[in-house]
């Protein structure tokens, strides 16, 4: 099979410019990050592909938090997503259903129940009252 150099170069360039998607140990696809303008813009451009959008923040100013351990469980308590260091933005692709998002910052747990209908994206903010580390 003969490979056309211009087409190969175009395909390689497109792959480099696409945002990175990941899969956790449960097989759920996600985007994680949002630090810096370029990464934030890249995540926002891919947001519609992920039905669950989670933002982590803390303090009076609502400062973004990173490196937050997060776990998502279904209503039966089964872990469907688990990430040791999430944030400040986390987009997760999950099937429709009801889930509980659990996260911890400075030993303070927070949780939020979310229902995904399979048609619309859902955004939640997990906000801690403590001031973030400087």
NORGI-V46252 format. One record per backbone hydrogen bond with DSSP energy under -0.5 kcal/mol. CO is the residue of the C=O (numbers start at 1). NH is the residue of the N-H. E is the energy in kcal/mol with one decimal. If there is no record, write none. Layout:
CO/NH/E ; CO/NH/E
This chain:
2/4/-0.6 ; 3/5/-0.5 ; 4/8/-2.3 ; 5/9/-2.6 ; 6/10/-2.1 ; 7/11/-2.4 ; 8/12/-2.4 ; 9/13/-2.3 ; 10/14/-2.2 ; 11/15/-2.1 ; 12/16/-1.8 ; 13/17/-1.5 ; 14/18/-0.9 ; 15/18/-0.5 ; 22/30/-2.2 ; 24/27/-1.8 ; 28/24/-1.9 ; 29/93/-3.1 ; 30/22/-2.4 ; 31/91/-2.9 ; 33/89/-2.7 ; 34/36/-0.6 ; 36/40/-2.3 ; 37/41/-2.6 ; 38/42/-2.2 ; 39/43/-2.3 ; 40/44/-2.6 ; 41/45/-2.0 ; 42/46/-0.8 ; 43/46/-0.9 ; 43/47/-0.7 ; 44/47/-0.7 ; 46/49/-1.8 ; 47/50/-2.1 ; 51/53/-0.5 ; 51/122/-3.4 ; 52/92/-2.7 ; 53/124/-2.8 ; 54/90/-2.5 ; 55/126/-3.0 ; 56/65/-2.4 ; 57/128/-2.4 ; 58/63/-1.4 ; 59/62/-1.1 ; 63/58/-2.0 ; 65/88/-0.6 ; 67/69/-0.5 ; 68/86/-2.5 ; 69/104/-1.3 ; 70/83/-2.8 ; 71/102/-3.3 ; 72/80/-3.0 ; 72/81/-1.6 ; 73/100/-2.6 ; 74/77/-2.0 ; 78/74/-2.3 ; 81/72/-2.9 ; 83/70/-2.8 ; 86/68/-2.8 ; 88/56/-2.3 ; 89/33/-2.4 ; 89/87/-0.5 ; 90/54/-3.1 ; 91/31/-2.5 ; 92/52/-1.9 ; 92/94/-0.8 ; 93/29/-0.6 ; 97/116/-3.3 ; 98/75/-0.7 ; 99/114/-2.9 ; 100/73/-2.3 ; 100/102/-0.5 ; 101/112/-2.0 ; 102/71/-2.9 ; 103/110/-2.9 ; 104/69/-0.6 ; 105/108/-1.8 ; 107/109/-0.6 ; 108/105/-1.9 ; 110/103/-2.5 ; 112/101/-3.1 ; 114/99/-3.1 ; 114/116/-0.5 ; 115/117/-0.5 ; 116/97/-1.9 ; 122/53/-3.0 ; 124/55/-2.1 ; 125/127/-0.7 ; 126/57/-2.4 ; 128/59/-1.7 ; 130/59/-0.8
